């Protein structure tokens, strides 16, 4: 199985590299898709990261990067996305790529709220923060849960809890979900064999 990690607006940071190395044993190969072509912009704040992301990429371009990575993969893929990356993953899962994608995990993809009319064509597990400033998480999760291939979880942690660069990073939640992701990937790998 090939895993594609899709980063937050912070890009391919040393933290992302650390996460990827944690999962390398689980997959035959791992690819990282980020908004900045594999460079670490070393942002000093979330505002700076958001401004750069908006200027050089944005959702549509990011979703296209994910879709292109899926098409280039030599074997079926499993997608794991965070924040803006989760929104891009959702777009890929709703595109006509179902023969290429085994499934996906989307962490606190707040932009998904604007795409609830898109239907996933592969299994997608959506992990939301319990409180988002820009929308009501429970109502969005209820709507998404109506799709047979979507499974929603609402955590008691804030947006960015998996990212040490975020003010909302939560070490215990990170440890739990890091292992949970690995378990999901191992389960998918065992289904493939």
PLY file of the C-alpha trace (Angstrom):
ply
format ascii 1.0
element vertex 193
property float x
property float y
property float z
element edge 192
property int vertex1
property int vertex2
end_header
0.00 0.00 0.00
1.12 3.54 -0.79
0.35 6.27 1.74
0.02 9.91 0.73
0.31 12.39 3.61
-1.18 15.80 2.87
0.10 18.52 5.18
-1.42 21.51 6.89
-0.68 25.03 5.65
2.63 24.86 7.51
4.07 22.60 4.80
6.62 19.80 5.01
8.15 20.55 8.39
10.52 18.36 10.43
7.41 17.32 12.38
5.86 15.93 9.18
9.08 14.04 8.45
8.91 12.53 11.93
5.30 11.44 11.42
6.13 9.91 8.05
9.01 7.91 9.51
6.62 6.55 12.16
4.49 5.04 9.37
7.13 3.89 6.90
7.02 0.31 8.19
3.27 0.22 7.58
3.46 0.96 3.85
5.47 -0.01 0.82
5.96 3.70 0.12
5.01 7.10 1.49
4.63 10.39 -0.36
4.14 13.81 1.20
2.08 16.42 -0.62
2.39 19.97 0.64
1.66 23.46 -0.68
5.32 24.46 -1.12
6.89 21.72 -3.25
8.66 19.95 -0.38
10.32 22.98 1.16
9.85 24.03 4.77
9.04 27.76 4.80
9.73 27.81 8.57
6.79 30.07 9.32
6.84 31.97 12.59
3.06 32.12 12.99
-0.16 30.58 11.77
-1.14 33.92 10.21
2.07 33.95 8.16
1.44 30.34 7.07
-2.15 31.11 6.07
-1.15 34.19 4.05
1.51 32.23 2.16
-0.83 29.27 1.59
-3.53 31.58 0.23
-1.05 33.38 -2.01
0.75 30.38 -3.54
-1.76 27.55 -3.41
-5.31 27.73 -2.06
-7.81 24.88 -1.92
-8.35 24.18 -5.63
-4.64 24.04 -6.43
-3.99 21.93 -3.34
-6.74 19.47 -4.24
-5.23 19.22 -7.74
-1.82 18.39 -6.22
-3.40 15.56 -4.26
-5.33 14.27 -7.27
-2.14 14.37 -9.38
-0.22 12.46 -6.68
-2.96 9.81 -6.61
-2.85 9.45 -10.40
0.95 9.11 -10.36
0.95 6.36 -7.74
1.82 2.92 -9.07
-0.50 1.17 -6.63
-3.68 1.94 -4.68
-3.22 4.67 -2.10
-4.47 5.57 1.34
-4.69 9.30 2.03
-4.05 11.04 5.35
-4.69 14.78 5.48
-4.57 17.51 8.09
-6.48 20.82 8.08
-6.18 22.32 4.57
-4.71 18.97 3.54
-7.83 17.22 4.84
-9.97 19.45 2.64
-7.80 18.57 -0.36
-8.09 14.87 0.52
-11.89 15.16 0.77
-11.94 16.66 -2.74
-9.84 13.78 -4.06
-12.13 11.23 -2.39
-15.14 12.83 -4.06
-13.46 12.88 -7.50
-13.63 10.05 -10.03
-10.52 8.33 -8.66
-12.11 5.54 -6.68
-10.09 2.84 -8.42
-6.91 4.47 -7.13
-7.89 5.28 -3.51
-8.48 2.64 -0.83
-9.61 5.14 1.78
-8.71 8.27 3.70
-8.33 9.88 7.09
-9.07 13.60 7.38
-8.09 15.53 10.52
-9.83 18.81 11.37
-10.59 19.68 7.76
-12.60 22.82 8.37
-12.90 23.58 4.64
-14.92 20.39 4.23
-17.88 22.37 5.63
-18.11 24.10 2.23
-18.10 20.76 0.37
-20.80 18.80 2.19
-22.73 18.37 -1.07
-19.83 16.38 -2.53
-20.20 12.63 -2.12
-17.17 10.52 -1.20
-16.60 7.56 -3.51
-14.26 5.77 -1.08
-14.33 5.24 2.71
-13.34 8.41 4.56
-12.91 8.84 8.30
-13.25 12.46 9.40
-11.80 13.52 12.73
-13.07 16.94 13.78
-12.21 19.27 16.61
-15.19 19.83 18.88
-15.15 23.58 18.39
-14.39 25.52 15.25
-14.76 29.31 15.08
-16.20 29.34 11.57
-18.89 26.63 11.74
-20.97 24.33 13.90
-19.04 21.05 13.94
-21.95 18.85 15.04
-24.27 19.95 12.23
-21.55 19.45 9.60
-20.68 16.02 11.03
-24.37 15.02 11.03
-24.68 15.97 7.36
-21.50 14.12 6.39
-22.52 11.09 8.41
-25.44 10.64 5.99
-22.95 9.47 3.36
-22.52 5.69 3.65
-18.75 5.94 3.10
-18.15 8.72 5.65
-17.48 8.11 9.35
-17.19 11.16 11.62
-15.52 11.52 15.00
-15.60 14.66 17.10
-12.67 15.00 19.49
-12.47 17.23 22.56
-9.32 18.83 21.13
-8.86 22.10 19.26
-8.01 22.54 15.57
-4.31 21.78 15.09
-3.96 19.33 17.99
-1.71 17.07 15.88
0.77 19.83 14.97
3.49 20.91 17.44
3.67 24.27 15.63
0.04 25.01 16.46
-0.97 26.83 19.63
-3.57 24.04 19.98
-1.09 21.15 19.93
-2.04 18.50 22.51
0.68 15.93 23.25
-1.59 13.21 24.68
-4.05 13.55 21.81
-1.16 13.48 19.35
0.19 10.25 20.86
-3.24 8.61 20.84
-4.15 9.60 17.27
-0.67 8.86 15.91
-1.13 5.26 17.06
-4.74 5.24 15.87
-3.61 6.29 12.38
-1.00 3.51 12.35
-3.66 0.97 13.39
-5.97 2.14 10.59
-3.15 1.90 8.06
-2.15 -1.58 9.27
-5.77 -2.71 9.00
-5.94 -1.39 5.43
-2.64 -3.09 4.56
-3.91 -6.42 5.92
-7.09 -6.13 3.81
-4.93 -5.64 0.74
-2.92 -8.82 1.29
0 1
1 2
2 3
3 4
4 5
5 6
6 7
7 8
8 9
9 10
10 11
11 12
12 13
13 14
14 15
15 16
16 17
17 18
18 19
19 20
20 21
21 22
22 23
23 24
24 25
25 26
26 27
27 28
28 29
29 30
30 31
31 32
32 33
33 34
34 35
35 36
36 37
37 38
38 39
39 40
40 41
41 42
42 43
43 44
44 45
45 46
46 47
47 48
48 49
49 50
50 51
51 52
52 53
53 54
54 55
55 56
56 57
57 58
58 59
59 60
60 61
61 62
62 63
63 64
64 65
65 66
66 67
67 68
68 69
69 70
70 71
71 72
72 73
73 74
74 75
75 76
76 77
77 78
78 79
79 80
80 81
81 82
82 83
83 84
84 85
85 86
86 87
87 88
88 89
89 90
90 91
91 92
92 93
93 94
94 95
95 96
96 97
97 98
98 99
99 100
100 101
101 102
102 103
103 104
104 105
105 106
106 107
107 108
108 109
109 110
110 111
111 112
112 113
113 114
114 115
115 116
116 117
117 118
118 119
119 120
120 121
121 122
122 123
123 124
124 125
125 126
126 127
127 128
128 129
129 130
130 131
131 132
132 133
133 134
134 135
135 136
136 137
137 138
138 139
139 140
140 141
141 142
142 143
143 144
144 145
145 146
146 147
147 148
148 149
149 150
150 151
151 152
152 153
153 154
154 155
155 156
156 157
157 158
158 159
159 160
160 161
161 162
162 163
163 164
164 165
165 166
166 167
167 168
168 169
169 170
170 171
171 172
172 173
173 174
174 175
175 176
176 177
177 178
178 179
179 180
180 181
181 182
182 183
183 184
184 185
185 186
186 187
187 188
188 189
189 190
190 191
191 192
